[in-house]
Amino acid sequence: QRFVLKPQREGGGNNLYGEDLRRMLSVASPEELSAYVLMARISPIPVRNTLIRDGVAYTGDLVGELGAFGVFLGGADAPILNETAGYLLRSKFASIEDGGVAAGVAVLDAPCLVDGGWC
C-alpha cells in the first residue's frame, strides 16, 4: 500500500491501489499505462475535527489535502510566465481513499496558519 496509480485527468477518482494497481501493471500495455502516473502514497496524520455538509455537522478523523495551482505560458525560446496562481484545501474523512469535493466525499476548507494559537 505504498503506491497509487493515478489517471492523468482532471477531477480525481479512479485511482488504483493494492491488488488493483498490481493487476493493472501486469496486464496493461505501455500505451495504456502512459495515461497514468505512479506515485508514492502520502500518509497524512488524521486530526479529530468537524466538517459540515448540507448543513449537517459530522465529527471524525479528518485529513487535509492541499493543492497548489500554477500558470505556465511558454514562447518559442523561453518561458513567458511561470507563477503560482492559488491553492485549494479540502478535508475528508481519513477512511476515504479516493474522491474529492465533486464526488461528495470531501468539503472545501480554509487554512489557518498560526504560531501556537487559535484562528
C-alpha positions as CSV (number, residue, x, y, z in Angstrom):
1,Q,0.0,0.0,0.0
2,R,3.0,2.3,-0.6
3,F,1.9,3.4,-4.1
4,V,-1.1,4.7,-6.0
5,L,-1.6,4.6,-9.8
6,K,-3.5,7.8,-10.8
7,P,-5.1,8.6,-14.2
8,Q,-3.7,11.8,-15.7
9,R,-7.0,13.6,-15.9
10,E,-8.9,16.4,-14.1
11,G,-11.5,15.7,-11.4
12,G,-9.8,12.9,-9.5
13,G,-11.2,9.5,-8.9
14,N,-10.4,6.1,-10.5
15,N,-7.1,5.8,-8.6
16,L,-5.8,2.2,-8.2
17,Y,-4.4,0.8,-5.0
18,G,-3.0,-2.5,-3.8
19,E,-4.1,-5.5,-5.8
20,D,-5.9,-3.4,-8.4
21,L,-2.7,-1.5,-9.0
22,R,-0.6,-4.7,-9.3
23,R,-3.1,-6.2,-11.7
24,M,-3.1,-3.1,-14.0
25,L,0.8,-3.0,-14.1
26,S,0.8,-6.7,-15.1
27,V,-1.8,-6.6,-17.8
28,A,-1.8,-3.1,-19.3
29,S,0.2,-2.2,-22.4
30,P,2.8,0.6,-22.2
31,E,0.4,2.7,-24.2
32,E,-2.4,2.2,-21.7
33,L,0.0,2.9,-18.8
34,S,1.1,6.2,-20.4
35,A,-2.3,7.5,-19.3
36,Y,-1.4,7.0,-15.6
37,V,1.2,8.3,-13.2
38,L,2.7,6.0,-10.4
39,M,3.1,7.9,-7.2
40,A,4.3,7.2,-3.6
41,R,1.3,7.4,-1.3
42,I,1.2,10.3,1.2
43,S,0.1,9.3,4.6
44,P,-1.2,12.4,6.4
45,I,-1.8,12.4,10.1
46,P,-5.5,12.4,10.8
47,V,-6.9,15.1,13.1
48,R,-10.2,14.9,15.1
49,N,-12.3,17.6,13.6
50,T,-15.8,18.5,12.3
51,L,-16.9,19.1,8.8
52,I,-20.3,20.5,7.7
53,R,-22.0,19.1,4.6
54,D,-25.5,20.2,3.6
55,G,-26.0,21.9,7.0
56,V,-25.2,18.8,9.0
57,A,-22.1,18.5,11.2
58,Y,-20.0,15.3,11.1
59,T,-17.2,14.7,13.5
60,G,-14.4,12.2,13.0
61,D,-10.8,11.7,12.0
62,L,-10.1,14.0,9.0
63,V,-7.2,14.6,6.7
64,G,-6.5,17.7,4.6
65,E,-5.3,17.8,1.0
66,L,-3.7,21.0,-0.2
67,G,-3.4,21.5,-4.0
68,A,-1.3,24.3,-5.5
69,F,-2.1,25.8,-8.8
70,G,0.3,27.3,-11.3
71,V,0.3,29.2,-14.6
72,F,2.8,28.5,-17.3
73,L,2.9,30.3,-20.6
74,G,5.8,29.5,-22.9
75,G,7.2,31.1,-26.0
76,A,9.2,29.5,-28.8
77,D,12.5,30.0,-26.9
78,A,11.7,30.7,-23.2
79,P,9.0,30.8,-20.6
80,I,6.9,34.0,-20.7
81,L,5.1,33.3,-17.4
82,N,5.6,30.7,-14.7
83,E,3.9,31.6,-11.4
84,T,1.9,30.3,-8.5
85,A,-1.8,31.0,-9.1
86,G,-3.5,29.9,-5.9
87,Y,-4.5,26.9,-3.8
88,L,-7.3,24.6,-2.8
89,L,-7.6,23.0,0.5
90,R,-10.1,20.2,1.0
91,S,-10.8,18.0,4.0
92,K,-12.3,14.5,4.1
93,F,-12.5,11.6,6.5
94,A,-9.3,9.6,6.8
95,S,-11.1,6.4,5.8
96,I,-11.9,7.8,2.3
97,E,-9.2,6.8,-0.2
98,D,-10.5,8.3,-3.4
99,G,-12.6,11.2,-4.4
100,G,-13.0,14.8,-3.6
101,V,-15.5,17.7,-3.3
102,A,-17.2,17.0,-6.7
103,A,-17.6,13.3,-5.7
104,G,-19.3,14.4,-2.5
105,V,-16.7,12.8,-0.1
106,A,-14.8,16.0,0.8
107,V,-15.5,19.6,1.7
108,L,-13.7,22.8,0.8
109,D,-11.7,24.1,3.7
110,A,-9.5,27.1,4.5
111,P,-6.0,27.1,6.0
112,C,-5.3,28.8,9.3
113,L,-1.6,29.3,9.9
114,V,-0.9,30.4,13.4
115,D,2.0,30.3,15.8
116,G,0.7,28.4,18.8
117,G,-2.8,29.9,18.9
118,W,-6.3,29.6,17.6
119,C,-7.8,31.0,14.4
